Amino acid sequence: MLHSDDVLPSPPQRVLIAGVTGSGKTTLASRLAPLWHLEHYEIDALFHGPGWTPRPEFLDEVRAFAATERWVTEWQYTSKGTNDILPPRADLAIWLDYPYRVVRQRLLRRTLRRSILRTKLWNGNVEPPPWTQLSATKEESIMRWQTATLTKWRERMPDLEQRFPSMQVVRLGHPRELEHWLQRQPTAS
């Protein structure tokens, strides 16, 4: 496993970004796409249909972009079948393993901002009102989902590294480590 001081020999071609909800996966994917000339496929946009319903064509679309040569996406929806498609094709996984206080603050700010401003997300969906987060189940509340899945990557990553040895994994423990690591990496020519 690589860390913040490790330099990649060349820009990767297919990148997965792992981390708990609110860690900044989509933001990082958006930053890496132009840096390494990759196409960013926002996996939430492929999954969520109107009314927050799963889109039936989701896995077909994941298979289609995974078959291409240059992409970056968030490593999510593993229980929906993406683990059989994306890791075998990825050459790099960036694991944002941030402290709870960092990811909680980020998610709280993002969720409140989107909810109050009624920000349109994927297929016209908007975050529910903030007060509904208190009584919702983990499937209905992004805040409860984060709490329930907080240790998921720490538990799963050792096995995933063994299952996909051709995929390098970079583990970054704080946003400062991410910035340090990014400054050291090659850019696409």
N, C-alpha and C positions, 0 to 999 in steps of 0.2 A: 504494500500500500504506500502510495506517495503522500507527501505532506507539503506544507506551504513553501519550503525551501527547494523543492524538487522542480527541475525544469524539464519540460517535454522536449524531445529531440526535434520534433516538427509539429506543425499544427495538426490536430486530429481532424478526421473527416466525419465521424458519426459520434455524437456526444449525448449522453444521458445525464440529467441533473437530478440527484436524489436529495431528499430532505423532508422533514416534517412540514405540514401545512404552515405557511407563513414564513418559511425560511428564506424565500427569495428566489425560488427556482425559475419562475417565468421572467423575472427581472434579469437574472443572470443569463438566461438563454437569449434574451433580447440584446444583451451586451455582447455575447460571444458571436452571434450570427454575423455581424459585419466584420468583426475582428478576424475571424477565420473563414470568411466567405461561405457560411453555412446557411441553409434554409431553416428558419425557425418554424416548427409545427407546434402550435400551442395545443397541448393535448386536451385541456379543458374545453376548448372550442370545438374539438372533434367529438367529445363525449356528450356534452350537454345539449339537448334539444329544447324546444319551447317548453315552459313549465318545469324546467329542471329534469325532464325525462331523458333517459339514455337514448342516444341516436342508434338505430339498428345497424347503420353502416359503419359504426365506429371502428370495429376491428379490421374491416376491409380497408378503411382509409389508413389505419396504422400500418397494415401490411404494405400498402402501396408506397407510403413515404419511406418506410424502413428499407425497402428494396432499392431506393435511390442511393447515390454515393455520398451526398453531403447534406447532413442535417444535424439539428440540435433540438432536443425536446425534454420535457419534464418527465421524470421516471415516476409515473403514477398509474393507477388503475391496474395494478399487478394482479388483483383478484379477478379482474375482468378479462384477463388473457394477454395483457401486454408483455408479461415476463417471458412468454414463449416466443415473442416476436422481436422485441427491441434489444435485450442484452446480447443475444447471439450475433447481432449485427454491429453493436457499438464497439468502438475502439477505446473510448474513454468514458468513465463515469466520474462526475464531480459530486462528492457527498458533502452537503452543507450540514454539518453536525454541530449546530449552534446551541448555546445554553438556552434553557427554558425561558428565562426572562427576556432574552433577545427575540425569540420567535413569538412569544406571547404578546409582547408590545407591538411588534410588527403586524401581527394578525388582528389585534384589537383596533389599531389605527386604521388599517385597510378596511376592515369590515364596517366600522362605524362610518368612515368616509363614504364608502360605496352605498351604505344603507341610507344615510341622511341625504346624500345628493341624488339618490335613486339612479345611480350609475348603471347604464345598460351594459350588461355583460354579453354572454354568448347567446345568440338566438333570442334576444330580447329579454332575457332573464335579469332580475334585479335581486340584490340581497334582501332578505326579509327585514322587517323593522327590528331594531336592536333588542327591544324587550322580549321578543319571541325566543331569543337565544337562551333565556333562562329556563324555559320549560320544555324546550325541544329535546328530542333524542339525539344521539351522536350522529345519526344519519341525516338529521334535519338541521343541526347546528354545527357550523364550521368551528366554533370555539370548543364544543364538546368533542368533535372529531379530532381536533389537534391534541387534546388531553388524552384521548383513548389511544392514539397512535404515536405518542411521543417517543417511545423507545423502539418502535418497529424497525427502523434502519439499523440500529445498534445490534439488535437481535439477528437480523437477516443478512447483514453485509458479509460476515465471514463465510457463510455458505455460498453466497452469490459470487464472491471472489473465486472460490474453488470451482464452482459450476461453470464459470465463464473466464478461464485463465487468459484469453486473448484480450480481454477488456481491462485496461489499467484503471485503477481507482485512486482518486485523489481525495483525501479526507481533510476538510478544513473546519476547524473548531470555533471560528469566530469571524465576523465580517472583516476584521483587520487582517486575518490570515488570507482571506480571499483576495483582498487588494494587494497584499504582498506577493501572493502567488501570480496574480494576473500581470503584474509589472515585470515579472521574470520570464513570461512565456513568449514564444515566437509568434509573430503575426504572419498571416498568409501573404504570399508575394503576389 
